Amino acid sequence: MRTRTDAPRVAHDLRHHGDAEVRDDGAELTNLAVNVRPGTPPEWLRERIAASLSGLAAYPDGRAARAAVAARHGLPVEHVLLTAGVAEAFVLLARALGARRPVVVHPQFTEPEAALLGAGHTVRRVLLDADDGFRLDPAAVPEDADLVVVGNPTNPTSVLHPADDLLRMARPGRTLVVDEAFMDAVPGEPGALAGRRDVPGLVVLRSLTKTWGLAGLRIGYALADPATVAALAAAQPLWPVSTPALAAAEACVTPAALVEAESAARRTAADRAHLLAGLAAFDGVRAVEPAAGPFVLVRMESAAAVRERLRALGFAARRGDTFPGLGPGWLRLAVRDRATTDRFLRALDHALSEVRG
């Protein structure tokens, strides 16, 4: 298993995200660049959010939503912090915990490193190797790291790390941040650490924006020991989560919503298998497998040129070169229904033929 640890040397656009692919002239493209589940939020959730608008004259009261999230994970309420999306949680972690030797495991979502750099930290990177399938080697994390950030399943690789590998990185005096923003898109949530209280320094982050289509509402949460939650809360502004977002949080952790999310995760797994089978038919195109998230990472020659041809053919794909540990030969593709995937595979065939001449 090969990994390497270093300080950032190559400049990456850490603030580039998939939504940039579908702004302005990309608004009419079939969106494979953003990992939000299509067709969401569902009608029942829109109704719950709309009903909350009658209470906008009052300041947000997060007690009911916080209690609902705590109950969903079997935790006391003091272990839960509601945030304006997981991105806010990364900013709070960077500003509030006083880390001196932070490490980010890459490739992964770039906001943790961006937040740490923005707070004045020097960040070291553990870069996982494509030839190893981007598997995690806990021993590659420097022993003196006092803050470690890792995604599970990881964006953009779609790799699901075994819980035991994650737990090997935990120790007293270290904050271990596990970003589980896509865990509810994995059937059965294998390897999830949300709800664990026996792991020193553990902080688990969850998002409700991907499965439920709430990226524009900004709602997520952190699960940690009460002292860490209190430190993060002290760094938040007053009323950080809006009343509609609180209503959504409460609605999305009910037993009925969890059943619906599990059903959606199983459909996504089947649709992902269909996409991977189609990609495997192309010479020179290799997807990272096994994949666990609602997206796949694909390597190919001339990926940038293929991506531009796909745009001309009506599809937006996420470029990979903004992720540390990747380069211009990578694309991330969101999983969609079979009909959309079949249309995409035909477009990819055309794009590859045109680029290869």
Summary of the structure (lengths in Angstrom):
residues: 357
radius of gyration: 19.9
end to end distance: 37.0
largest distance: 62.1
contacts: 1178
relative contact order: 0.17
helix: 41%
strand: 17%
